[in-house]
């Protein structure tokens, strides 16, 4: 497939507002692709050139792009930054700059989808002190051969700022329509393989190929998620549930096969080298050929410590041994996904728990099975007294659904009004904050976009503001007076007293007395709260009370 055809399709999709038309256009294109182009197309159309589990990252910030674009267009870097600031969309700004470039390329080739993927793979493999310069050279090469429209979407892919709104649901239905297969089978295969590119090739082969997918060690899948609820809301007539501690730690997935062990974070990043003590404990506690799900907590004097202590270890690259000696890390296992060449996610939770306790006598989280509200309440308060966040209620017949926040797992914890919001901008501070950002613009997810809903300026220590200033420097895509805007990457947990309707923010709501709690480095922006979450909370808070 020519990349210009891909870019033209993206431009067309951006103008389509209806879901059914989007799926129809996508399915026609997918059905026409060669088997070689199919997986690359299905990844790139979502702006994700590599599957989450692969560990490959582009690591291209706006500053690298500014330099490459300045070279290709024959402009000063400052002029490029100014243009991006005025346009507000990096892809559109690069398209405009390329259409006006004064410097012609030494050579131009017709780019294909495979050419773009080869360049992206090359960029992802660059590490070390010279990697930034080498990345710039690859970006220059791609943009030098690109038409203005191609440059628009190359930029969007490099900055992970794809705005055409093709989510998993639309792509799932388009693949199903293109190859006349059941969309539920496409969704199931994607849960297991965690890669729409691979799933599209399976769908091309037919429904039997989709049904036959299996988990394999060292190919992590998204972790099953829980929704918040109440004990009485879960229990029904004759319903019994498994009750487990909800830990204030960091979620992990542990894989072991042929004596090799690897550990992955909630975001599917490998953290084996950062957690050698935990890996050694699990290696000794688990048999070969296994995948388990759990949470690691930091413990001091027998009490759990805040989960930031664990996240610091996940991020650590140096002096790991000293850190391991300083703080005790304890793994807690609560599910098993694969054992002895058998995938277990389709088995009921009660069976998976049985298998887990048989394969490991250590580190398995305590569990109560009960249908009595008072008994569960007591267990909940015991968990709080022990320093944990609360409890999890799990339906005994539930299957493991990777990446799904369904009704089968429910978290019970003390009422706290917080939201996980994406940082999309900041304003320079004043007074003692004059050299750092003083407040931050926060957004929720809404139909594939990020919509502003609040600003936050309180709750930060000086150290946190300095860290955020250093961390966000390379994410700046435009400036507007005292405001700067970022490529979305960080998620803040924000406390608030009330949600109010507001015309001042695009989301239609605003937070009263917002306060920064922490950076959720364990969460990707895809896990931030949605506009629907905010509206639901507003409606619940303002519904009439029957006397």
C-alpha positions as CSV (number, residue, x, y, z in Angstrom):
1,X,0.0,0.0,0.0
2,X,1.3,3.5,-0.9
3,X,1.6,5.6,2.2
4,X,-0.1,8.5,0.3
5,X,-3.2,6.2,0.0
6,X,-3.1,5.6,3.7
7,X,-2.8,9.4,4.4
8,X,-5.7,10.1,2.1
9,X,-7.8,7.5,3.9
10,X,-6.9,9.1,7.3
11,X,-7.9,12.5,6.0
12,X,-11.2,11.1,4.8
13,X,-11.9,9.3,8.1
14,X,-11.3,12.5,10.0
15,X,-14.2,14.1,8.2
16,X,-16.6,11.2,8.9
17,X,-18.7,11.5,12.1
18,X,-20.9,8.4,11.8
19,X,-19.6,5.1,13.3
20,X,-21.3,2.9,10.7
21,X,-19.7,4.9,7.8
22,X,-16.3,4.7,9.5
23,X,-16.6,0.9,9.8
24,X,-17.8,0.6,6.2
25,X,-14.9,2.7,4.8
26,X,-12.3,0.8,6.9
27,X,-13.7,-2.6,6.0
28,X,-13.5,-1.9,2.3
29,X,-9.8,-0.9,2.6
30,X,-8.9,-3.8,4.9
31,X,-10.5,-6.3,2.5
32,X,-8.3,-4.9,-0.4
33,X,-5.0,-5.2,1.4
34,X,-2.3,-7.7,0.8
35,X,-1.5,-10.1,3.7
36,X,1.9,-8.3,4.1
37,X,0.3,-4.9,4.5
38,X,-2.7,-6.0,6.6
39,X,-1.1,-6.1,10.1
40,X,0.9,-2.9,9.6
41,X,-2.3,-1.1,8.4
42,X,-4.3,-2.2,11.4
43,X,-1.7,-1.0,13.8
44,X,-1.0,2.3,12.1
45,X,-4.6,3.2,11.6
46,X,-4.8,3.4,15.4
47,X,-1.6,5.4,15.6
48,X,0.1,2.5,17.4
49,X,2.9,1.0,15.2
50,X,3.8,-1.7,17.7
51,X,1.6,-4.0,19.9
52,X,1.6,-3.0,23.5
53,X,3.2,-6.2,24.6
54,X,6.3,-5.8,22.3
55,X,8.1,-3.3,24.5
56,X,9.1,-1.2,21.5
57,X,8.8,2.5,21.9
58,X,9.4,5.4,19.5
59,X,10.6,7.9,22.2
60,X,10.1,10.9,19.8
61,X,9.3,14.1,21.7
62,X,8.3,17.4,20.1
63,X,11.8,18.8,20.3
64,X,13.2,16.1,18.0
65,X,10.4,16.7,15.6
66,X,11.1,20.5,15.6
67,X,14.7,20.0,14.6
68,X,13.9,17.5,11.8
69,X,11.1,19.7,10.4
70,X,13.3,22.7,10.5
71,X,16.0,20.9,8.5
72,X,13.6,19.5,5.9
73,X,11.7,22.8,5.3
74,X,14.8,25.0,5.4
75,X,13.4,27.1,8.3
76,X,14.7,28.2,11.7
77,X,13.7,25.9,14.6
78,X,12.0,28.9,16.3
79,X,9.8,29.5,13.2
80,X,8.7,25.8,13.3
81,X,7.8,26.1,17.0
82,X,5.9,29.3,16.3
83,X,3.9,27.7,13.5
84,X,3.0,24.7,15.6
85,X,1.9,27.0,18.4
86,X,-0.4,28.9,16.1
87,X,-1.9,25.9,14.4
88,X,-2.4,23.8,17.5
89,X,-2.2,20.4,15.7
90,X,1.4,19.3,15.1
91,X,0.3,17.1,12.1
92,X,-1.6,19.9,10.4
93,X,1.3,22.4,11.1
94,X,3.9,20.0,9.5
95,X,1.6,19.6,6.5
96,X,1.4,23.3,6.1
97,X,5.2,23.8,6.5
98,X,6.0,21.0,4.0
99,X,3.6,22.6,1.4
100,X,5.7,25.8,1.7
101,X,9.2,24.3,2.0
102,X,11.9,26.3,0.3
103,X,14.5,23.6,0.3
104,X,14.1,20.7,-2.2
105,X,15.1,17.2,-1.3
106,X,18.2,15.6,-2.8
107,X,16.1,12.7,-3.7
108,X,12.5,11.7,-3.4
109,X,11.0,8.2,-3.3
110,X,7.4,7.1,-3.3
111,X,6.8,6.0,0.3
112,X,4.9,2.8,1.1
113,X,3.4,1.5,4.3
114,X,6.3,-0.9,4.6
115,X,8.8,2.0,4.2
116,X,7.2,3.9,7.1
117,X,7.1,0.8,9.3
118,X,10.8,0.1,8.6
119,X,11.6,3.6,9.6
120,X,9.6,3.3,12.8
121,X,11.2,0.0,13.7
122,X,14.6,1.6,13.1
123,X,13.8,4.5,15.5
124,X,12.5,2.1,18.2
125,X,15.8,0.2,18.2
126,X,17.9,3.3,18.8
127,X,19.4,3.6,22.3
128,X,22.4,5.3,23.9
129,X,24.0,8.7,23.8
130,X,23.8,9.2,20.0
131,X,20.3,7.9,19.6
132,X,18.6,11.3,19.5
133,X,20.7,12.4,16.6
134,X,20.2,9.1,14.8
135,X,16.4,9.4,15.3
136,X,16.4,12.9,13.9
137,X,18.2,11.6,10.8
138,X,15.5,8.9,10.2
139,X,12.7,11.4,10.7
140,X,14.5,13.8,8.2
141,X,14.7,11.0,5.7
142,X,11.0,10.1,6.0
143,X,9.8,13.7,5.8
144,X,12.1,14.6,2.9
145,X,10.4,12.0,0.8
146,X,6.9,12.8,2.1
147,X,4.2,14.9,0.5
148,X,2.6,17.5,2.8
149,X,-0.3,15.2,3.6
150,X,2.0,12.2,4.3
151,X,4.0,14.4,6.6
152,X,0.8,15.2,8.5
153,X,0.2,11.6,9.4
154,X,3.9,10.7,9.8
155,X,4.0,13.4,12.5
156,X,0.8,12.2,14.2
157,X,2.3,8.6,14.4
158,X,5.7,9.8,15.7
159,X,4.1,11.9,18.4
160,X,1.4,9.3,19.2
161,X,-1.2,12.0,18.6
162,X,-3.5,10.3,16.1
163,X,-6.9,12.1,16.0
164,X,-8.9,10.1,13.5
165,X,-10.9,8.2,16.1
166,X,-10.4,4.6,15.1
167,X,-10.8,2.7,18.4
168,X,-10.7,-1.0,19.1
169,X,-14.5,-1.3,18.7
170,X,-14.6,0.3,15.2
171,X,-11.5,-1.6,14.0
172,X,-12.9,-4.9,15.4
173,X,-16.2,-4.5,13.5
174,X,-14.3,-3.4,10.3
175,X,-12.1,-6.5,10.4
176,X,-15.2,-8.7,11.0
177,X,-17.0,-7.1,8.1
178,X,-14.1,-7.3,5.8
179,X,-13.6,-11.1,6.3
180,X,-17.2,-12.1,7.2
181,X,-16.4,-13.3,10.7
182,X,-18.1,-12.9,14.0
183,X,-16.9,-9.6,15.7
184,X,-17.1,-11.4,19.1
185,X,-14.4,-13.8,17.9
186,X,-12.3,-10.8,16.7
187,X,-12.6,-9.2,20.2
188,X,-11.8,-12.5,21.9
189,X,-8.7,-13.0,19.8
190,X,-7.6,-9.5,20.6
191,X,-8.0,-10.1,24.3
192,X,-5.7,-13.1,24.0
193,X,-3.1,-11.8,21.6
194,X,-3.3,-8.0,22.4
195,X,-2.5,-7.0,18.8
196,X,-5.1,-6.0,16.2
197,X,-2.4,-6.5,13.5
198,X,-2.0,-10.1,14.3
199,X,-5.7,-10.6,14.8
200,X,-6.5,-9.2,11.4
201,X,-4.3,-11.9,9.8
202,X,-6.1,-14.5,11.8
203,X,-9.5,-13.2,10.7
204,X,-8.3,-13.4,7.1
205,X,-7.8,-17.1,7.7
206,X,-11.3,-17.5,9.1
207,X,-13.2,-18.1,12.3
208,X,-11.4,-21.3,13.3
209,X,-8.1,-19.4,13.4
210,X,-9.7,-16.8,15.7
211,X,-11.1,-19.5,18.0
212,X,-7.8,-21.3,18.2
213,X,-5.7,-18.4,19.7
214,X,-3.8,-19.2,22.9
215,X,-1.8,-17.3,25.5
216,X,1.9,-17.9,25.4
217,X,4.6,-16.9,27.9
218,X,6.4,-13.6,27.4
219,X,3.6,-12.2,25.3
220,X,1.7,-10.2,28.1
221,X,-2.0,-9.4,27.8
222,X,-3.8,-6.5,29.3
223,X,-4.9,-7.0,32.9
224,X,-8.5,-7.5,33.9
225,X,-10.0,-4.4,35.6
226,X,-12.5,-3.8,38.3
227,X,-15.3,-1.2,38.6
228,X,-16.1,0.6,41.9
229,X,-19.2,-0.5,43.7
230,X,-20.8,-1.5,47.0
231,X,-21.2,-4.8,48.8
232,X,-25.0,-4.6,48.8
233,X,-24.9,-3.7,45.1
234,X,-23.0,-7.0,44.3
235,X,-24.8,-9.4,46.5
236,X,-28.1,-10.7,45.3
237,X,-30.4,-13.6,46.4
238,X,-28.2,-16.6,47.0
239,X,-25.1,-14.9,45.5
240,X,-21.7,-15.9,47.0
241,X,-18.6,-14.0,46.0
242,X,-14.8,-14.3,46.6
243,X,-13.5,-11.5,48.8
244,X,-9.9,-10.6,48.6
245,X,-7.7,-7.7,49.9
246,X,-7.4,-4.7,47.6
247,X,-3.7,-3.8,47.9
248,X,-2.2,-0.3,47.6
249,X,0.6,-1.6,45.3
250,X,1.5,-2.0,41.7
251,X,-0.1,-4.6,39.5
252,X,2.1,-7.1,37.7
253,X,2.0,-10.1,35.4
254,X,4.7,-12.8,35.9
255,X,5.7,-15.3,33.2
256,X,7.9,-18.3,33.6
257,X,9.0,-20.9,31.0
258,X,12.0,-23.1,30.6
259,X,13.6,-21.5,33.7
260,X,13.3,-18.0,32.3
261,X,11.3,-15.5,34.3
262,X,9.9,-12.1,33.2
263,X,7.8,-9.6,35.0
264,X,5.6,-6.9,33.4
265,X,3.9,-3.8,34.8
266,X,0.2,-2.8,34.4
267,X,1.3,-0.9,31.3
268,X,2.9,-4.1,29.9
269,X,6.5,-2.7,30.3
270,X,9.0,-5.3,31.3
271,X,10.3,-4.6,34.9
272,X,12.3,-7.8,35.5
273,X,15.6,-6.0,35.9
274,X,14.1,-3.4,38.3
275,X,12.5,-6.1,40.6
276,X,15.1,-8.9,40.9
277,X,14.1,-9.6,44.5
278,X,10.4,-10.1,43.6
279,X,11.3,-12.2,40.5
280,X,13.5,-14.4,42.7
281,X,10.7,-15.0,45.2
282,X,8.2,-15.9,42.5
283,X,10.7,-18.1,40.7
284,X,11.1,-20.1,43.8
285,X,7.4,-20.2,44.5
286,X,6.0,-21.1,41.1
287,X,6.5,-24.1,38.7
288,X,7.6,-23.8,35.1
289,X,5.3,-22.8,32.2
290,X,3.0,-20.4,34.1
291,X,1.5,-16.9,33.8
292,X,0.1,-15.3,36.9
293,X,-1.5,-12.0,37.8
294,X,-0.8,-10.2,41.1
295,X,0.2,-7.0,42.9
296,X,3.4,-6.2,44.6
297,X,3.5,-4.0,47.8
298,X,6.2,-2.4,49.7
299,X,6.3,-3.4,53.4
300,X,8.0,-1.9,56.4
301,X,7.7,-3.2,60.0
302,X,4.9,-5.5,58.8
303,X,2.8,-2.7,57.4
304,X,2.2,-1.8,53.7
305,X,3.7,1.4,52.5
306,X,2.3,3.8,49.8
307,X,2.4,2.4,46.3
308,X,4.7,5.2,45.1
309,X,7.5,3.2,46.8
310,X,6.8,0.4,44.4
311,X,6.6,2.7,41.4
312,X,10.0,4.1,42.2
313,X,11.4,0.6,42.0
314,X,9.6,-0.1,38.7
315,X,11.3,3.0,37.3
316,X,14.7,2.3,38.8
317,X,17.6,1.5,36.4
318,X,20.6,1.9,38.6
319,X,21.5,0.8,42.2
320,X,18.7,-1.7,42.1
321,X,20.5,-4.0,44.7
322,X,20.7,-1.2,47.2
323,X,17.1,-0.3,46.7
324,X,16.1,-4.0,47.2
325,X,18.0,-4.1,50.5
326,X,16.3,-0.8,51.7
327,X,12.7,-1.8,51.3
328,X,11.0,-5.2,51.3
329,X,8.8,-6.0,48.4
330,X,6.1,-8.6,48.7
331,X,4.2,-10.2,45.8
332,X,0.6,-11.1,46.2
333,X,-0.9,-13.6,43.7
334,X,-4.6,-13.6,42.9
335,X,-5.1,-15.2,39.5
336,X,-3.6,-17.6,37.1
337,X,-4.0,-17.2,33.3
338,X,-1.9,-20.1,31.9
339,X,-0.3,-23.3,33.3
340,X,1.4,-26.2,31.8
341,X,0.6,-25.3,28.1
342,X,-3.1,-24.7,29.0
343,X,-4.8,-21.3,28.7
344,X,-7.1,-20.8,31.7
345,X,-8.8,-17.5,31.1
346,X,-12.1,-19.1,30.0
347,X,-12.4,-21.2,33.1
348,X,-14.5,-19.9,36.0
349,X,-12.7,-17.9,38.6
350,X,-13.3,-20.5,41.3
351,X,-11.5,-23.1,39.2
352,X,-8.6,-20.7,38.5
353,X,-8.2,-20.0,42.2
354,X,-8.1,-23.8,42.9
355,X,-5.3,-24.2,40.3
356,X,-3.4,-21.2,41.7
357,X,-3.4,-22.6,45.2
358,X,-2.2,-26.0,44.0
359,X,0.7,-24.6,42.0
360,X,1.8,-22.2,44.7
361,X,1.6,-22.5,48.4
362,X,3.2,-19.0,48.9
363,X,2.2,-15.4,48.2
364,X,-1.4,-16.3,47.3
365,X,-3.7,-13.5,48.6
366,X,-6.1,-14.5,51.4
367,X,-9.6,-15.1,50.3
368,X,-13.1,-15.3,51.9
369,X,-16.0,-16.9,50.0
370,X,-19.3,-15.6,51.4
371,X,-22.8,-14.4,50.5
372,X,-23.3,-12.7,53.9
373,X,-23.1,-8.9,53.8
374,X,-22.1,-8.6,57.5
375,X,-19.3,-11.1,57.1
376,X,-18.0,-9.3,54.1
377,X,-18.2,-6.0,55.9
378,X,-16.1,-7.4,58.7
379,X,-13.5,-8.7,56.2
380,X,-13.5,-5.3,54.6
381,X,-12.7,-3.5,57.9
382,X,-10.0,-6.1,58.7
383,X,-8.4,-5.2,55.4
384,X,-8.5,-1.5,56.2
385,X,-7.1,-2.1,59.7
386,X,-4.2,-4.1,58.1
387,X,-3.3,-1.0,56.0
388,X,-4.8,-2.1,52.7
389,X,-7.1,0.0,50.4
390,X,-10.2,-2.2,50.9
391,X,-11.4,-5.4,49.3
392,X,-12.2,-6.9,45.9
393,X,-15.4,-8.8,45.3
394,X,-15.2,-11.4,42.4
395,X,-18.0,-13.5,41.0
396,X,-17.1,-17.1,41.3
397,X,-18.1,-18.0,37.7
398,X,-16.3,-15.1,36.1
399,X,-13.9,-15.7,33.3
400,X,-10.7,-13.6,33.0
401,X,-11.3,-10.8,30.4
402,X,-8.1,-9.0,29.6
403,X,-8.4,-5.2,29.4
404,X,-12.1,-5.2,30.3
405,X,-13.6,-3.3,33.2
406,X,-16.8,-5.3,33.6
407,X,-19.2,-6.2,36.4
408,X,-17.4,-9.4,37.4
409,X,-14.8,-7.7,39.6
410,X,-15.8,-4.9,42.0
411,X,-13.6,-2.9,44.2
412,X,-14.8,-1.7,47.6
413,X,-12.9,1.1,49.3
414,X,-13.7,4.1,51.5
415,X,-15.6,6.8,49.6
416,X,-13.2,9.3,48.0
417,X,-14.0,11.7,45.3
418,X,-11.1,11.4,42.9
419,X,-10.6,11.3,39.1
420,X,-7.7,10.1,37.0
421,X,-7.2,13.0,34.4
422,X,-4.8,13.5,31.6
423,X,-2.4,16.5,31.7
424,X,-2.8,18.4,28.4
425,X,-1.4,21.8,29.3
426,X,0.1,24.1,32.0
427,X,0.5,27.7,32.9
428,X,3.7,29.3,34.1
429,X,3.8,30.1,37.8
430,X,4.3,33.4,39.6
431,X,6.4,34.4,42.6
432,X,8.4,31.4,43.9
433,X,6.9,29.3,41.1
434,X,8.0,31.6,38.4
435,X,10.6,29.2,37.0
436,X,8.2,26.2,36.9
437,X,4.6,25.4,35.9
438,X,2.2,26.8,38.5
439,X,-1.0,25.1,37.4
440,X,-2.0,22.3,35.0
441,X,-4.8,21.8,32.5
442,X,-6.6,18.5,32.9
443,X,-8.7,16.5,30.4
444,X,-11.0,13.5,30.3
445,X,-11.4,11.1,27.4
446,X,-14.4,11.6,25.1
447,X,-15.0,9.7,21.9
448,X,-11.3,9.3,21.0
449,X,-10.5,12.9,22.0
450,X,-9.2,14.6,25.2
451,X,-11.6,17.3,26.5
452,X,-10.5,19.9,29.1
453,X,-12.4,19.8,32.4
454,X,-10.4,21.5,35.0
455,X,-7.1,23.1,36.2
456,X,-5.3,22.3,39.3
457,X,-2.7,24.4,41.2
458,X,-2.8,23.0,44.8
459,X,-1.5,19.9,46.4
460,X,2.0,20.0,44.9
461,X,5.3,20.1,46.8
462,X,8.2,22.2,45.4
463,X,10.0,18.9,44.6
464,X,7.0,17.6,42.6
465,X,6.7,20.9,40.6
466,X,10.4,20.7,39.8
467,X,10.1,17.1,38.7
468,X,7.0,17.8,36.6
469,X,8.8,20.8,34.9
470,X,11.8,18.7,34.0
471,X,9.6,15.7,32.9
472,X,7.2,17.7,30.7
473,X,9.8,19.8,28.9
474,X,10.1,17.5,25.9
475,X,6.3,17.1,25.6
476,X,5.6,20.7,24.8
477,X,3.9,21.0,21.4
478,X,2.8,24.7,21.4
479,X,2.8,27.9,23.5
480,X,0.2,30.5,23.8
481,X,1.2,33.4,26.1
482,X,1.7,32.0,29.6
483,X,0.1,28.7,28.5
484,X,2.0,25.7,27.1
485,X,0.3,22.5,25.7
486,X,1.7,19.0,25.9
487,X,1.5,15.8,24.0
488,X,-0.7,13.8,26.4
489,X,1.4,11.3,28.5
490,X,0.9,11.8,32.2
491,X,-2.2,11.0,34.3
492,X,-2.9,12.9,37.6
493,X,-5.1,11.5,40.3
494,X,-7.2,14.6,41.4
495,X,-9.3,15.0,44.5
496,X,-12.3,17.4,44.4
497,X,-15.2,18.4,46.6
498,X,-17.9,18.6,43.9
499,X,-18.6,18.4,40.1
500,X,-20.4,21.4,38.7
501,X,-21.8,22.3,35.3
502,X,-19.6,24.9,33.6
503,X,-19.5,26.6,30.2
504,X,-15.8,27.4,30.8
505,X,-14.6,24.0,29.8
506,X,-15.3,22.0,26.7
507,X,-16.4,19.0,28.7
508,X,-19.3,21.0,30.1
509,X,-18.3,20.4,33.7
510,X,-15.7,21.7,36.2
511,X,-14.3,20.4,39.5
512,X,-14.8,22.4,42.6
513,X,-11.7,22.7,44.8
514,X,-9.5,20.3,42.7
515,X,-6.3,19.1,44.5
516,X,-3.4,17.1,43.1
517,X,-2.9,13.8,44.9
518,X,-0.3,11.9,42.8
519,X,1.0,11.1,39.4
520,X,-0.5,7.8,38.3
521,X,2.6,6.5,36.6
522,X,1.1,3.0,36.5
523,X,-1.7,4.2,34.3
524,X,-1.7,4.9,30.6
525,X,-3.9,7.8,29.3
526,X,-6.3,5.1,27.9
527,X,-7.1,4.3,31.5
528,X,-8.0,7.9,32.5
529,X,-11.6,8.7,33.4
530,X,-14.1,9.6,30.6
531,X,-16.6,12.4,30.1
532,X,-19.3,9.8,30.7
533,X,-17.8,9.0,34.1
534,X,-17.9,12.6,35.1
535,X,-21.5,13.0,33.9
536,X,-22.6,9.9,35.7
537,X,-21.1,11.2,39.0
538,X,-22.7,14.6,38.5
539,X,-26.2,12.9,38.0
540,X,-25.7,10.6,41.0
541,X,-24.7,13.6,43.2
542,X,-27.7,15.7,42.1
543,X,-30.5,13.1,42.0
544,X,-33.4,13.9,44.3
545,X,-33.5,12.2,47.6
546,X,-36.8,10.4,48.5
547,X,-37.9,11.2,52.1
